[in-house]
Amino acid sequence: MNRTFLIFRHEFLRTVRRTGFIVLTLALPVLALLAIGVFQIVSGIASPPAQVTKIGYVDEVGSFTQFTIQGNINLVHYDTPDAATQAIIKKDIAEYFVIPHDFLSTRTANLFTTQKELAPPDATTAAIKNFISSNLLAGKVPADVITVVETPLNLVTTLITSSGEVAPQQAGYANVLVPVVFAFLLAFSIIFSATYVLQSLGEEKENRLMEILLSSVSTRQLLAGKVLGLGAAGLMQVVVWVISIPLLLGLASSSIGGFISTIHVPAYFWVLGIVFFILGYLLFAVLASSLAAITSTVREAQGIAQLYGVFSIAPFWCLSLILLYPNSPVWIVFSIFPFSAPVLVMIRLGVIGVPAWQLVASLAVLALSVFGGLLLAAKLLRIYTLMYGKRPRLGEIIRNLRA
């Protein structure tokens, strides 16, 4: 046990001191802070203090005389289009619009401006629309009804369970954002952590350092120390993200607001994220250990490792289909398939609640795969760790495992 702990401590400290590990761990919080800061600077430059804008109007109907103040826009009445045009030339107004005689039948007003633009600004369009509708409804409906008509509809969707209760996790693009980003980071953390295991074992075998190590420790102690040490480093990385994401969301919602302020990620998501990372990492780590045992060089092992590493990021290739059809039988199967389960389950948890039986099945298959992978890796390490030269063929590996 002491020897296993020594290997554990050595691998953990060596990993957390790596420049690549530090950069990857701090990349999320640092880049997010920079993005928030840049947004504040850009929004401050792009959105100068609000100024009152004067827009002229010509009323050929004769019914639009009230509600001439619309926020930061003041509407100025002119008797004729020529008078409004002279006001633009003198820069008394920025632009003007004409409400024609047949407006009630055509519902069309003409805007005249000196600025070349594809479409009027939203603020201008909203001010004119509210001005016209307020005058048309004045005296016919209460003022609060006019306010409701002019205010855009705010439709809030609430997800309920089959029993009629409010679901603990609500849907929506805002709540999907964090799970997708977290799943992306989780996939790379699992891959990088498992790659460290492969590099460590491969380099020691390639440099013949493995012979010295195995003279002092058993293959089981060596495998356990390396897998647990590198896994602890990867887990620390995930914990840093789990802690920083809620803090960054709080800072972003106070600075940016909008849909970010509506993001809510339940606590069980973070717990499941850590559990799936541990099991996903262990699975990839034991496979990486097996590859390091049967290959003669690190480069050769990394080339083979890419084959199963693709499964961890494969869900992002079909992300749009997963978001549209999260309960498709295809995604249910791949949520249980051990290589894609950690990432795919995290994405689906953000889209819609994953049934408990699927979570249990996914975790059970992952745990069994890890157990089987540990037995396989331990046998391969005992058989091939001290063998150098040509990589054994599949048939030879099967015969040796049976023996």
ChimeraX attribute file (.defattr): number of C-alpha atoms within 10 A of each C-alpha:
attribute: neighborCount
match mode: 1-to-1
recipient: residues
	/A:1	9
	/A:2	9
	/A:3	14
	/A:4	20
	/A:5	17
	/A:6	16
	/A:7	21
	/A:8	23
	/A:9	18
	/A:10	15
	/A:11	23
	/A:12	21
	/A:13	13
	/A:14	12
	/A:15	21
	/A:16	18
	/A:17	11
	/A:18	10
	/A:19	10
	/A:20	11
	/A:21	18
	/A:22	13
	/A:23	11
	/A:24	14
	/A:25	21
	/A:26	15
	/A:27	13
	/A:28	18
	/A:29	17
	/A:30	14
	/A:31	11
	/A:32	18
	/A:33	15
	/A:34	12
	/A:35	13
	/A:36	18
	/A:37	14
	/A:38	12
	/A:39	15
	/A:40	15
	/A:41	12
	/A:42	11
	/A:43	12
	/A:44	11
	/A:45	10
	/A:46	9
	/A:47	9
	/A:48	8
	/A:49	7
	/A:50	8
	/A:51	8
	/A:52	11
	/A:53	16
	/A:54	18
	/A:55	24
	/A:56	26
	/A:57	27
	/A:58	22
	/A:59	19
	/A:60	16
	/A:61	13
	/A:62	10
	/A:63	11
	/A:64	19
	/A:65	13
	/A:66	13
	/A:67	16
	/A:68	22
	/A:69	14
	/A:70	17
	/A:71	11
	/A:72	14
	/A:73	17
	/A:74	17
	/A:75	23
	/A:76	17
	/A:77	18
	/A:78	17
	/A:79	11
	/A:80	13
	/A:81	18
	/A:82	11
	/A:83	14
	/A:84	25
	/A:85	19
	/A:86	12
	/A:87	18
	/A:88	19
	/A:89	13
	/A:90	10
	/A:91	11
	/A:92	16
	/A:93	21
	/A:94	17
	/A:95	22
	/A:96	24
	/A:97	20
	/A:98	21
	/A:99	21
	/A:100	17
	/A:101	13
	/A:102	12
	/A:103	13
	/A:104	11
	/A:105	7
	/A:106	9
	/A:107	9
	/A:108	12
	/A:109	15
	/A:110	11
	/A:111	15
	/A:112	16
	/A:113	15
	/A:114	10
	/A:115	9
	/A:116	7
	/A:117	8
	/A:118	6
	/A:119	7
	/A:120	13
	/A:121	9
	/A:122	8
	/A:123	13
	/A:124	15
	/A:125	13
	/A:126	15
	/A:127	21
	/A:128	20
	/A:129	13
	/A:130	19
	/A:131	20
	/A:132	18
	/A:133	16
	/A:134	21
	/A:135	17
	/A:136	16
	/A:137	14
	/A:138	13
	/A:139	9
	/A:140	9
	/A:141	11
	/A:142	10
	/A:143	13
	/A:144	9
	/A:145	11
	/A:146	18
	/A:147	13
	/A:148	10
	/A:149	14
	/A:150	16
	/A:151	11
	/A:152	8
	/A:153	8
	/A:154	6
	/A:155	6
	/A:156	7
	/A:157	9
	/A:158	11
	/A:159	16
	/A:160	13
	/A:161	10
	/A:162	8
	/A:163	7
	/A:164	8
	/A:165	9
	/A:166	12
	/A:167	14
	/A:168	11
	/A:169	19
	/A:170	21
	/A:171	18
	/A:172	18
	/A:173	14
	/A:174	18
	/A:175	22
	/A:176	22
	/A:177	16
	/A:178	20
	/A:179	24
	/A:180	21
	/A:181	13
	/A:182	19
	/A:183	25
	/A:184	19
	/A:185	19
	/A:186	28
	/A:187	24
	/A:188	16
	/A:189	23
	/A:190	28
	/A:191	24
	/A:192	21
	/A:193	25
	/A:194	28
	/A:195	22
	/A:196	20
	/A:197	26
	/A:198	29
	/A:199	19
	/A:200	18
	/A:201	26
	/A:202	28
	/A:203	18
	/A:204	18
	/A:205	24
	/A:206	19
	/A:207	11
	/A:208	14
	/A:209	12
	/A:210	18
	/A:211	13
	/A:212	10
	/A:213	14
	/A:214	15
	/A:215	9
	/A:216	11
	/A:217	14
	/A:218	15
	/A:219	21
	/A:220	16
	/A:221	21
	/A:222	23
	/A:223	24
	/A:224	19
	/A:225	24
	/A:226	27
	/A:227	27
	/A:228	24
	/A:229	25
	/A:230	30
	/A:231	28
	/A:232	20
	/A:233	21
	/A:234	28
	/A:235	21
	/A:236	14
	/A:237	21
	/A:238	23
	/A:239	16
	/A:240	15
	/A:241	22
	/A:242	17
	/A:243	12
	/A:244	17
	/A:245	18
	/A:246	15
	/A:247	13
	/A:248	18
	/A:249	20
	/A:250	16
	/A:251	17
	/A:252	21
	/A:253	17
	/A:254	12
	/A:255	15
	/A:256	16
	/A:257	13
	/A:258	12
	/A:259	12
	/A:260	19
	/A:261	16
	/A:262	14
	/A:263	21
	/A:264	16
	/A:265	21
	/A:266	13
	/A:267	8
	/A:268	9
	/A:269	16
	/A:270	19
	/A:271	12
	/A:272	17
	/A:273	21
	/A:274	18
	/A:275	15
	/A:276	23
	/A:277	23
	/A:278	20
	/A:279	24
	/A:280	28
	/A:281	29
	/A:282	26
	/A:283	24
	/A:284	28
	/A:285	31
	/A:286	27
	/A:287	22
	/A:288	29
	/A:289	30
	/A:290	24
	/A:291	24
	/A:292	31
	/A:293	28
	/A:294	25
	/A:295	24
	/A:296	22
	/A:297	21
	/A:298	19
	/A:299	14
	/A:300	14
	/A:301	22
	/A:302	19
	/A:303	9
	/A:304	13
	/A:305	20
	/A:306	12
	/A:307	9
	/A:308	15
	/A:309	21
	/A:310	14
	/A:311	18
	/A:312	24
	/A:313	20
	/A:314	15
	/A:315	24
	/A:316	17
	/A:317	9
	/A:318	11
	/A:319	16
	/A:320	11
	/A:321	13
	/A:322	19
	/A:323	16
	/A:324	10
	/A:325	15
	/A:326	23
	/A:327	16
	/A:328	11
	/A:329	10
	/A:330	11
	/A:331	21
	/A:332	18
	/A:333	14
	/A:334	19
	/A:335	26
	/A:336	22
	/A:337	19
	/A:338	24
	/A:339	23
	/A:340	24
	/A:341	27
	/A:342	31
	/A:343	31
	/A:344	28
	/A:345	28
	/A:346	26
	/A:347	27
	/A:348	24
	/A:349	21
	/A:350	27
	/A:351	25
	/A:352	19
	/A:353	17
	/A:354	17
	/A:355	10
	/A:356	9
	/A:357	9
	/A:358	15
	/A:359	16
	/A:360	12
	/A:361	14
	/A:362	23
	/A:363	23
	/A:364	15
	/A:365	17
	/A:366	23
	/A:367	19
	/A:368	14
	/A:369	20
	/A:370	22
	/A:371	15
	/A:372	13
	/A:373	21
	/A:374	22
	/A:375	13
	/A:376	16
	/A:377	25
	/A:378	20
	/A:379	18
	/A:380	21
	/A:381	23
	/A:382	15
	/A:383	16
	/A:384	20
	/A:385	26
	/A:386	15
	/A:387	16
	/A:388	16
	/A:389	10
	/A:390	10
	/A:391	15
	/A:392	14
	/A:393	9
	/A:394	9
	/A:395	9
	/A:396	10
	/A:397	16
	/A:398	10
	/A:399	9
	/A:400	13
	/A:401	12
	/A:402	7
	/A:403	6
